[in-house]
Amino acid sequence: MKRMTRAALALAATLSLGQALGVTRGGQMIFGRAADSLFLDPVLNDANLDIWILTNLYDTLLQPTADGKRVQPGLASRYTVSKDGKTMKLTLRPGIKFADGSPITSADVKWNLDRARNPDNGIWGYLIESIASVAASGNTVTITLKHPDPVLPSALAAFNTGIMPQKLFDATPGKNDAEKAKAFAEHPIGSGPFVLSEWKRGSYMVLKRNPYYWKMGEDKKALPYLDTLRFEILPDDNTRILKLQAGEIQGAEFIPLSRAPELKTDPKINMMLFPSTQVNSVFMNNRPKLKNGTANPLSDVRVRQALNYAVNRPALIQLVTFGAGKPMTSFMSSSTPLFDKTLKGFPYDPAKAKALLAAAGYANGIDVSIIVTSGSATGQALATTLQQMWSAVGVRLKIEQLDAATNTARYRANDFQMRASGWTDDLADPSEITSYFAVAGTTEAAHTGFSDPTIEKLFVQSQQETNKAKRAAQYKQIQTIFNNASPNIYLYETPYPVALAKFVKGFNQIPLGNNIFEATWLDK
Amino acid sequence: MHSSYVIRRLLQIIPLFLAVMVVVFVLIHFIPGDPVSAILGDRATTENVARANRELGLDKPLIVQFGFFVNQVLHGNLGESINLKVPVLRLMLDRLPVTLFLDVYASVLGVVMAVPLAILAAVRRNTWVDSLIRAVFQVGLSLPGFYVALQLLTLLGARLGWFPIGGYGVTFGDHIYHMFLPALTLGLNLAAILVRTLRNSVIEVLTAEYVDFARAKGLRSRVIMTRHVLRNALIATVTLLGLNVGGLIGGAVITETVFAIPGVGKLMIDAIFGRDYPVIQGLTLVFAVLVSLVFLATDLIHARLDPRAELS
């Protein structure tokens, strides 16, 4: 009797401890995706469809924190930077393994970093272009830099520096890196919390728990909690929602913001709006002449400012995002590190907009055109709302609908006057968006043709500035100058809308977009 | 019986195949936008784009690219998808059976619904039964496919839970079960078209002299209906069915999207939006051949039903 009581007490204690720890292991979660991945290679991929799930397969040396603003240890348990800022030493965790049980060595890391920074491989090499060389010795990786680089820790937490097994990759059939990568990506063995077990393109993808993953859960056992993670490709928004409501799937991404309020009232569903770095802007062609040779009123800063003042952001947010958005006050999102909180942006002021247009010599208004992607309900709603708002100040907006490929091609050829565009950061750092939006660089400041010598100088300095306060001041100045020059029209930030069954716990889509399933568990 | 005719028709597919190759190649290269811009997206630099174009051979003159494409096809290779980085043939072998299954299933459901109802409407012509049947299918024909699909999904899938919401399943039985609603969506549309034609044909045949003669002979009405009326009335319907089934191949995009069916329709649309030239070219060629085969089968059935039809 006594023994039984003791056993019962022990059992009760274990159970309550389990509850206190609050996690249940095992099971399968089915997550409805709007579209399938294209190419599961960390370096050679091009799309968010790949990027946002890659870290489940390939772990990185450092990882972004849950708020997407800093980095935390990953495969490397610590790192140090030399005083001159030109050497970084990373210490690998002891005993880390790939999903096939083979050890992750510093030689693997060197090979991956060299592959990722090779300019012949994909479009992401520029994120780690400061690296001059990588050396591997024991459990230490030493990175020698061309110049001090405050961005490097964030870059070492980004998808393109995900660690693959060199030996397995080399043993994959193929004449060159690209061919091997294609073959390897079919059955990848990685270092992330999950490993790909089956992939039927356009239909489903099954990820199994990587039994060798290093990170510990709340119960002091290795993550992930789930045994199986299954992605089902459900391109239709309504079907995804219906399947979730019927209990056939336990999560669904890209819920239309128009449906979010209704799903919030569903007792079986957690309608999540994860904070994001997603900014929605209208890029303006700042050049004096358009591609077809006609004069472009948007080359006048007063006109660009007028258009910004003529946008009623709160109304726009209600109409286009059903209240889920947040007005932008800088070109970067408020979740991006070094975002200047003191900026006021452009309040709605039609009188000021009219005055600015008149001062620029356009008292009778102007004719402008915008390209939007056809078939996009949001793009359409946005353009027509802007059309109405601007007509109040005498701006006549022509909406040109183009299919996505034509839209991109016209944009890339600088053949547009305005274009509605979205952006999300990949790095927990402001340099990525700044290099694209504000710096002439290789894409002429997001094809706007904007260029400011002070921003150019400040950006170069900030890329080597290791003093945090100084760098923050540089970014404050960049944002102020950019606001005044107003090469874009700021609209709103939007969250990531994900609907989950109530019993799904521990899922996170971080502001950078990564879907983090390592600590997801099913409470049932 | 008609083997020489069949061989001749099959041989005719060859020039068709060549013509389709040229037309598709020229057309897709005329559309603005290119695969590299589409896949690399907004952020790619000019160097990124130039390198990718070089790797894919898209920097070569069009005539060289066309020669390369023809050479590949003649060697039984449809190339590799630019976006998905897998051979087009493999994608097709994965997806085509799904679409064909859906098309056959939809056609069977369509015919099963249309034939008895059309006969009933014809026999009871100009009564409320006839009006009801015609009205219901007229409405069915007017409703857009995605709307019908969503209503079926919501009612029979989500509310009543009789059918799964989308997907394809694993076993044959699964496929039948999973694909019932999408097949019904397409089948309803097909039935609506068939009912109208078949009803009119049946009415026409019912008033023919040979039917009167058959009645006078004292044949039972069931025999008259199956042997004389239906057989003759079906001739026009089979042609119509053939045309519509031809259209279903690759045309069931909306149904495939709503029901999350991994078929070729969705693959084709994604390929067009992504300017995935090899996939567009490969799929179009296969569609052309399949549609030709469906039309050939239609003609053969037609000839079988109507011995007067000359196969020449």
Interface residues (C-beta under 8 A of the other chain):
Chain A: L38 F39 D46 A47 D120 G122 I123 A178 K182 A185 E186 K200 R201 G202 S203 E232 I233 L234 P235 D236 N238 T239 L242 K243 Q245 A246 E248 D403 A404 A405 T406 N407 T408 A409 R410 Y411 R412 S421 Y436 T442 T443 A446
Chain B: I31 P32 G33 D34 P35 S37 A38 I39 L40 G41 D42 R43 A44 T45 T46 E47 N48 V49 R51 E55 N83 L84 K85 V86 L91 D94 R95 L150 L153 T154 G157 A158 G161 P164 I165 G166 G167 Y168 T257 V258 F259 A260 P262 K266 L267 F273 G274 R275
